[in-house]
Each structure stands twice: as C-alpha cells, then as structure tokens.
Amino acid sequence: MSTRCISFECDGEQLRGVVELPEVPRPTGVLIVVGGPQYRVGSHRQFVLMARALTRAGYASLRFDSRGMGDSEGPPRDFEAIERDLQHAIEALCREAPSVRQVVVWGLCDAASAALLHLHSHPRISGMVLLNPWVRTLQGQSRSLLSHYYARRMLEWSTWREVLRGRIRWRESLSSLIATLREATRMKPAPAPQSTTSGRPGDSRTLPQRMAEGLARFKGSVLLILSGDDLTATEFKQTAGASRQWRKQLRRRNVARRDLAEANHTFSTRVWREQVERWTIEWLDALA
C-alpha cells in the first residue's frame, strides 16, 4: 500500500490531492469529494480514515481540494461550480492507478449534491455513494427545523425550566417559531436563489429538482446513507418524501438506502464511521 501526494491542473490552476493505492488495485476506484468549506482531511479526519479503509479493501482512492480550498489554487467556489474540478480529479485518479477502469464518487452533504448535478452522465462513473445530500431551500429548511429542532425542544422539560427562570427570551423565540411556521406552510416554495457561479442564469428549477433530474439520468448504482440526528438529512427525507419525482427515483432497483438512526451529520464517532465504511465497502464489493 502507498500514499502519494499529487498535483493536477484544472483550467490553468493547480489542485492538490492524496492518492491511496493498494498493492493490487481493483478495477474500481473511489473519488472522495469534499463537501462544504473544508479540505481533503475532513472533520475528525473522516476522509483520511475512509480512504485508508478503502485501501485495505483493495480500492484505490483520491481525495482532493477543489479550487480555492485547502492547498489548491484559485478563488473559492461553491458546489455548483466544481464540475471541471471533478472531471480533472477523475482523470488524475485514473492516471495514478492505471488499472482503474471505472470510478465511484463518494460525497457528503453538498459534495453528494455536486455528484448528482455534474457527474450523472460522465462515462467513467459507475456508482455514487451519497451521504446526507444537501437539498436546501427556504421552505425545506423551515419544515426540517420544525420537526428536527422545535418539536424536540418543545417536549423537553429543560426548555420550559429555562423559560420559567427567564434564561430564554421567549418572545424572540416565539417570533422565530411563527416566522418558521409561515415559511414552512407556504403553498408554493420560494424560488431558489441563483448561485453567481452556477453558469445557469434564468434556470427556475430548484436545487432538489435539478438533483432529482440528475439521479434520473444516472444509469449506475447508488448507495444513499442518511443520519438520524442531522438537520440536513431530515430536510432531504422530507423533501424526497413530498416529491413524486424523488420517490420514483429512490424506488429504482439501482438505488440502495442505509439509515444510521443515532448518527450526526459527519458520523463523528468511531462506531458510526466504521459502520459507514462497512456499508460502503460491502456495496462496492457487490458492485464489482
């Protein structure tokens, strides 16, 4: 097994990444895509440990910094604008591991969203592992706050004890709750704000709609992993459950789902992390 730091070019700028190679790599490699404003190590070394677990199972992997993040060059950009970064990263992984013939993309949060938006038609991508996909809209956020946060807090005695002791500004809290209720019960969802870097001005589709369309166009296999104690996962479940388009896609035979009831957004304990590793590797083995 070997670990190699690499640089590769994307539109004139240098991106940095780390390739993990087993002695004899399998024909499937894994591209670990970083979500949110973080770099290739991940929260509590999440991506490092995942890459090493993959290596022990015989899978080559690349985790990298997109432009503007970590050690990579260029201005920062959001997940809507990293299509070229992903394409060049796939090419870099295949150069470093010539035996790799197909690539699975593994992404958490908006990295999962980026995979569905940008890689559904890429000829090298045979599978996607999507963890707590980001489907944020104002209405979806309000609904998930009501069920995930407010409902729980209202049932806790500690909340009412703090109110009685004057430690919670109940008027401000009530105003916030009312505003959330209003947004959550809107008859029509508010238009999705357009990313300044998305390159699609005038596109009226919401982020969840565009992601569902990406999933519909993807012909490979999908593993969906959802946390039970996470606002992002709650919003995804509610959004998908309320959408005929999403329900249809999630019923497809090529889509598998795993739920980890106690886990938070980044699967931060060793037990949760190792469960995600086992699910990922078992799914990869079946895919191979």
C-alpha positions in Angstrom: 0.0 0.0 0.0 1.2 3.5 -0.7 0.1 7.1 -0.1 1.1 9.7 -2.7 0.6 13.5 -2.7 -0.2 14.7 -6.2 -0.9 18.0 -8.1 -3.0 18.2 -11.2 -4.1 21.1 -13.4 -7.7 22.4 -13.8 -8.1 25.3 -16.2 -4.6 26.7 -15.5 -4.7 26.3 -11.7 -3.1 23.6 -9.7 -5.2 21.3 -7.5 -3.7 19.2 -4.7 -4.8 15.8 -3.6 -3.7 12.5 -2.0 -3.9 9.1 -3.7 -4.1 6.0 -1.7 -3.1 2.8 -3.6 -3.3 -0.8 -2.5 -0.7 -3.2 -3.8 -3.0 -4.5 -6.5 -5.8 -2.0 -7.1 -9.2 -3.3 -8.1 -10.7 -2.1 -11.4 -13.0 0.3 -9.4 -11.5 3.4 -7.9 -13.2 5.9 -5.5 -13.1 9.7 -5.8 -13.8 11.2 -2.4 -15.4 14.6 -2.9 -15.1 17.1 -0.1 -18.3 19.0 0.9 -18.6 22.4 2.4 -15.8 24.8 3.3 -13.2 22.2 4.3 -10.3 20.5 2.8 -9.3 16.9 1.9 -8.8 15.7 5.5 -12.4 16.2 6.6 -14.0 16.6 10.0 -12.3 14.4 12.6 -10.1 13.0 9.7 -13.2 11.5 8.2 -11.9 11.4 4.6 -8.4 10.2 5.6 -9.9 7.2 7.5 -12.3 6.4 4.8 -9.5 6.3 2.2 -7.4 4.0 4.3 -10.4 1.7 4.8 -10.9 1.6 1.1 -7.2 0.8 0.5 -7.3 -2.1 2.9 -10.2 -3.5 0.9 -8.3 -3.1 -2.3 -9.8 0.1 -3.7 -7.6 3.0 -4.9 -8.9 6.4 -3.9 -8.2 10.1 -4.4 -9.3 12.9 -2.0 -8.5 16.4 -3.2 -9.0 20.1 -2.6 -11.2 21.8 -5.2 -10.1 25.2 -6.4 -9.9 27.8 -3.6 -9.9 25.2 -0.8 -7.0 23.8 1.2 -3.8 23.8 -0.8 -5.3 24.2 -4.2 -5.0 27.4 -6.3 -7.7 29.7 -7.4 -10.7 31.6 -5.9 -13.2 29.7 -3.7 -16.3 28.3 -5.4 -19.4 26.5 -4.3 -20.5 23.0 -5.2 -22.5 24.3 -8.2 -19.2 25.4 -9.8 -16.8 22.5 -9.4 -17.8 20.4 -12.4 -14.4 21.0 -14.1 -12.6 20.2 -10.8 -14.4 16.9 -10.6 -13.6 16.0 -14.2 -9.9 16.6 -13.8 -9.8 14.7 -10.5 -11.3 11.7 -12.2 -8.6 11.8 -14.9 -5.9 12.2 -12.2 -7.1 9.2 -10.3 -7.1 7.1 -13.4 -3.6 8.3 -14.3 -2.3 7.4 -10.9 -4.0 4.0 -10.8 -3.9 2.8 -14.5 -5.8 -0.5 -13.6 -8.8 1.6 -12.6 -11.5 1.3 -15.3 -14.5 2.8 -13.5 -14.9 5.3 -10.7 -17.3 5.6 -7.8 -17.8 9.1 -6.4 -18.3 9.3 -2.6 -19.6 12.6 -1.3 -21.1 14.0 1.9 -23.6 16.9 2.1 -23.2 19.3 -0.9 -20.5 17.0 -2.3 -23.3 14.5 -2.8 -25.3 17.2 -4.5 -22.4 18.1 -6.8 -22.1 14.5 -7.9 -25.8 14.4 -8.9 -25.6 17.8 -10.7 -22.3 17.3 -12.5 -21.4 13.6 -12.9 -24.6 11.8 -13.8 -23.5 11.5 -17.5 -19.7 11.0 -17.0 -18.7 7.8 -18.8 -16.2 6.8 -16.1 -18.7 7.0 -13.2 -20.3 3.6 -12.4 -21.6 4.4 -8.9 -22.3 7.1 -6.3 -22.3 7.0 -2.5 -24.4 9.9 -1.3 -24.3 10.8 2.4 -26.8 13.3 3.8 -27.3 15.1 0.4 -27.8 18.9 0.6 -31.2 19.9 -0.8 -31.6 23.3 1.0 -34.5 25.6 0.1 -36.1 28.1 2.5 -39.3 26.1 2.7 -37.4 22.8 3.2 -35.2 24.3 5.9 -38.2 25.7 7.8 -40.0 22.3 7.7 -37.0 20.4 8.9 -36.4 23.0 11.7 -39.9 22.4 12.9 -39.7 18.7 13.0 -36.0 18.3 13.9 -35.4 21.2 16.3 -38.6 22.9 17.6 -40.6 19.7 18.1 -37.8 18.2 20.2 -37.2 21.3 22.2 -40.9 21.8 23.0 -41.1 18.4 24.5 -38.0 18.8 26.8 -38.6 19.8 30.4 -35.3 21.6 30.4 -36.6 24.1 27.8 -39.6 25.1 29.9 -37.4 25.3 33.0 -35.2 27.8 31.3 -38.2 29.8 30.2 -39.6 29.9 33.8 -36.2 31.0 35.1 -36.1 33.8 32.5 -33.0 32.4 30.7 -34.8 32.1 27.4 -36.1 35.2 25.6 -39.4 33.6 24.9 -40.8 36.5 22.9 -37.9 36.4 20.4 -38.2 32.6 20.3 -41.9 32.7 19.7 -41.4 35.2 16.8 -38.8 33.0 15.3 -41.1 30.0 15.5 -44.0 31.9 13.9 -41.8 33.0 11.0 -40.6 29.4 10.5 -44.2 28.2 10.5 -45.2 30.7 7.9 -42.3 29.7 5.6 -42.9 26.0 6.1 -46.6 26.3 5.2 -46.2 28.4 2.1 -48.4 26.9 -0.7 -45.6 27.3 -3.2 -41.9 27.1 -2.5 -39.9 30.3 -2.8 -37.7 30.5 -5.9 -34.3 29.0 -5.3 -31.6 31.7 -5.1 -29.3 31.6 -8.1 -25.7 30.9 -7.5 -23.4 33.5 -9.0 -21.1 30.7 -10.2 -23.6 28.2 -11.4 -23.4 29.3 -15.0 -27.2 28.8 -15.4 -28.8 32.2 -15.1 -32.6 32.0 -15.6 -32.9 28.4 -14.6 -36.1 28.4 -12.5 -35.7 24.8 -11.2 -35.0 24.4 -7.5 -31.9 22.6 -6.3 -33.9 19.5 -5.3 -35.5 19.3 -8.8 -32.2 19.5 -10.5 -30.7 16.9 -8.3 -33.6 14.5 -8.9 -33.2 15.0 -12.6 -29.5 14.2 -12.3 -30.4 11.0 -10.4 -33.0 10.1 -13.1 -30.3 10.4 -15.8 -27.7 8.4 -13.9 -27.6 4.8 -15.0 -25.1 3.5 -12.5 -25.7 2.2 -8.9 -26.3 4.5 -5.9 -25.9 4.0 -2.2 -27.7 6.6 -0.1 -26.7 6.9 3.6 -28.7 9.0 5.9 -28.1 10.1 9.5 -31.0 10.1 12.0 -29.8 13.1 14.1 -29.0 15.6 11.4 -30.9 18.6 10.1 -29.6 18.2 6.5 -30.7 14.6 6.4 -34.1 15.5 7.9 -34.6 18.1 5.2 -33.6 15.6 2.5 -36.1 12.9 3.8 -38.9 15.5 3.9 -38.1 16.9 0.5 -37.8 13.5 -1.1 -40.9 12.2 0.7 -43.0 15.1 -0.6 -41.8 14.9 -4.2 -43.2 12.3 -6.7 -40.1 12.8 -8.8 -37.8 11.9 -5.9 -40.0 9.0 -4.7 -39.9 7.5 -8.1 -36.1 7.7 -8.4 -35.5 6.3 -4.9 -37.6 3.2 -5.7 -35.3 2.3 -8.6 -33.6 -1.1 -8.3 -30.2 0.5 -8.6 -30.7 2.7 -5.5 -29.9 1.2 -2.1 -30.5 3.1 1.2 -29.0 2.8 4.6 -30.1 4.7 7.7 -28.0 5.2 10.8 -30.5 6.4 13.4 -28.2 7.9 16.1 -25.6 9.4 13.8 -24.9 13.1 13.3 -24.1 14.9 10.1 -20.4 13.8 9.8 -20.7 10.4 11.5 -18.3 11.6 14.1 -17.9 8.6 16.4 -15.8 5.6 15.7 -18.9 3.3 15.7 -20.7 5.4 13.2 -17.7 5.9 11.0 -16.9 2.3 10.9 -20.5 1.4 10.0 -20.3 3.8 7.1 -17.0 2.2 6.0 -18.6 -1.3 6.2 -21.7 -0.3 4.2 -19.5 1.4 1.6 -17.1 -1.5 1.1 -19.9 -4.1 1.1 -21.7 -2.1 -1.6 -18.5 -1.7 -3.6 -17.9 -5.4 -3.4 -21.4 -6.2 -4.7 -21.0 -3.6 -7.4 -17.8 -5.2 -8.6 
